[in-house]
Amino acid sequence: CSLSRHQPGNDSSTYLFYPGCQLAGSAPETVKQTYGFLATQLQGGVGLMLGCCGIPAHWAGRTALFDETMAAFKAKVHRLGNPTVITACSSCLSMFKEFAPELTTTSLWEVLDTLPLPDGHSRPQKPLTLHDPCTAREQGGLRASVRSLCTKLGIEVVEHDYSGELADCCGYGGLMQFANKPLGKKAGQHKASRSGLDGLAYCAMCRDNLAAHGRPVAHLLEYLFTANGQDPLARSNPGFSPRHENRA
């Protein structure tokens, strides 16, 4: 499921929100709320693109398929007038920085850190362990903005020994949970059980994988945009088929 279009009522885009396939598959209502907020806060039109950056093909060594996917992505951005791409996913951002350096790309977290907090934001009543995704290891500005947003929201986060540049994998990276299911499960359990506290993630795949292994884990966007009044820590891992339905 994919689309690329300008903001309704606009024939050009200064920005382009690219939530990534995993956030759309995990929390579609949160994607809608995030896009709506960006569209009201940023000037010049905010386009929307849904789809996959191609990293699963890259991880699988499917070079031709990855090249085709990346070329299609670049062509769509070009047709929209080469707006600044705002991505919620650190893996997407790493792909774009490496394979589409001619495009202007930034993280959603760095953009949100410059904007006022949305109405209706919330915070947990207890401290949470912050789980950095592995692809954020070399994205210091992104990590700093996440922590800044947590402070603004009043979320007390607890760091652990594998934060920041030492962030490890939740079991999805490299398609581990498909290529070696027992190892992927072990990686997810290891990361989820690192702390006795419930967790906070800002990668959708980390959120879902860790939520399936041990302790409740919330996604940071769910405290910025409270979807359906649900407790973010109570949401389960959607699973494979529901993710496809959510993207649709």
Solvent accessible surface area in square Angstrom, and as a share of the most:
residue,aa,sasa,rsa
1,C,108,0.65
2,S,72,0.47
3,L,53,0.26
4,S,38,0.25
5,R,146,0.53
6,H,47,0.21
7,Q,36,0.16
8,P,109,0.68
9,G,90,0.87
10,N,61,0.31
11,D,129,0.67
12,S,63,0.41
13,S,12,0.08
14,T,65,0.38
15,Y,56,0.21
16,L,0,0.00
17,F,0,0.00
18,Y,3,0.01
19,P,0,0.00
20,G,3,0.03
21,C,28,0.17
22,Q,29,0.13
23,L,9,0.05
24,A,11,0.09
25,G,0,0.00
26,S,6,0.04
27,A,10,0.08
28,P,37,0.23
29,E,77,0.35
30,T,3,0.02
31,V,11,0.06
32,K,127,0.54
33,Q,70,0.31
34,T,0,0.00
35,Y,32,0.12
36,G,33,0.32
37,F,25,0.11
38,L,0,0.00
39,A,21,0.16
40,T,100,0.58
41,Q,63,0.28
42,L,25,0.12
43,Q,147,0.65
44,G,43,0.41
45,G,5,0.05
46,V,0,0.00
47,G,0,0.00
48,L,31,0.15
49,M,5,0.02
50,L,36,0.18
51,G,18,0.18
52,C,53,0.32
53,C,3,0.02
54,G,3,0.03
55,I,13,0.07
56,P,35,0.22
57,A,10,0.08
58,H,73,0.33
59,W,73,0.26
60,A,58,0.45
61,G,57,0.55
62,R,140,0.51
63,T,90,0.52
64,A,84,0.65
65,L,74,0.37
66,F,7,0.03
67,D,77,0.40
68,E,117,0.53
69,T,34,0.20
70,M,8,0.03
71,A,60,0.46
72,A,46,0.36
73,F,8,0.03
74,K,58,0.24
75,A,42,0.33
76,K,56,0.24
77,V,0,0.00
78,H,121,0.54
79,R,166,0.61
80,L,17,0.08
81,G,57,0.55
82,N,78,0.40
83,P,5,0.03
84,T,31,0.18
85,V,0,0.00
86,I,0,0.00
87,T,0,0.00
88,A,7,0.05
89,C,27,0.16
90,S,5,0.03
91,S,16,0.10
92,C,5,0.03
93,L,8,0.04
94,S,32,0.21
95,M,12,0.05
96,F,0,0.00
97,K,112,0.47
98,E,112,0.50
99,F,60,0.25
100,A,0,0.00
101,P,98,0.61
102,E,116,0.52
103,L,24,0.12
104,T,84,0.49
105,T,12,0.07
106,T,32,0.18
107,S,1,0.00
108,L,0,0.00
109,W,2,0.01
110,E,58,0.26
111,V,18,0.10
112,L,5,0.03
113,D,33,0.17
114,T,107,0.62
115,L,27,0.13
116,P,84,0.53
117,L,50,0.25
118,P,8,0.05
119,D,146,0.75
120,G,55,0.53
121,H,78,0.35
122,S,40,0.26
123,R,123,0.45
124,P,13,0.08
125,Q,157,0.70
126,K,102,0.43
127,P,44,0.28
128,L,0,0.00
129,T,1,0.00
130,L,1,0.00
131,H,4,0.02
132,D,1,0.00
133,P,3,0.02
134,C,26,0.16
135,T,33,0.19
136,A,0,0.00
137,R,104,0.38
138,E,169,0.76
139,Q,27,0.12
140,G,37,0.36
141,G,41,0.40
142,L,3,0.02
143,R,32,0.12
144,A,61,0.48
145,S,11,0.07
146,V,0,0.00
147,R,54,0.20
148,S,36,0.23
149,L,1,0.01
150,C,1,0.01
151,T,108,0.63
152,K,95,0.40
153,L,8,0.04
154,G,39,0.37
155,I,8,0.04
156,E,109,0.49
157,V,40,0.23
158,V,57,0.33
159,E,82,0.37
160,H,31,0.14
161,D,121,0.63
162,Y,101,0.38
163,S,20,0.13
164,G,11,0.11
165,E,123,0.55
166,L,117,0.58
167,A,1,0.01
168,D,35,0.18
169,C,30,0.18
170,C,7,0.04
171,G,1,0.01
172,Y,24,0.09
173,G,17,0.16
174,G,39,0.37
175,L,32,0.16
176,M,41,0.18
177,Q,47,0.21
178,F,117,0.49
179,A,90,0.70
180,N,70,0.36
181,K,150,0.63
182,P,104,0.65
183,L,84,0.42
184,G,4,0.04
185,K,108,0.46
186,K,137,0.58
187,A,20,0.16
188,G,0,0.00
189,Q,79,0.35
190,H,109,0.49
191,K,1,0.00
192,A,4,0.03
193,S,80,0.51
194,R,53,0.19
195,S,24,0.15
196,G,58,0.55
197,L,67,0.33
198,D,16,0.08
199,G,1,0.01
200,L,0,0.00
201,A,0,0.00
202,Y,4,0.02
203,C,17,0.10
204,A,10,0.07
205,M,16,0.07
206,C,4,0.02
207,R,0,0.00
208,D,0,0.00
209,N,10,0.05
210,L,0,0.00
211,A,25,0.19
212,A,54,0.42
213,H,36,0.16
214,G,77,0.74
215,R,91,0.33
216,P,58,0.37
217,V,2,0.01
218,A,0,0.00
219,H,5,0.02
220,L,1,0.00
221,L,0,0.00
222,E,14,0.06
223,Y,6,0.02
224,L,1,0.01
225,F,12,0.05
226,T,50,0.29
227,A,20,0.16
228,N,118,0.61
229,G,71,0.68
230,Q,109,0.49
231,D,78,0.41
232,P,15,0.09
233,L,21,0.10
234,A,80,0.62
235,R,48,0.18
236,S,81,0.53
237,N,50,0.26
238,P,32,0.20
239,G,28,0.27
240,F,134,0.56
241,S,73,0.47
242,P,62,0.39
243,R,15,0.05
244,H,92,0.41
245,E,129,0.58
246,N,45,0.23
247,R,50,0.18
248,A,98,0.76
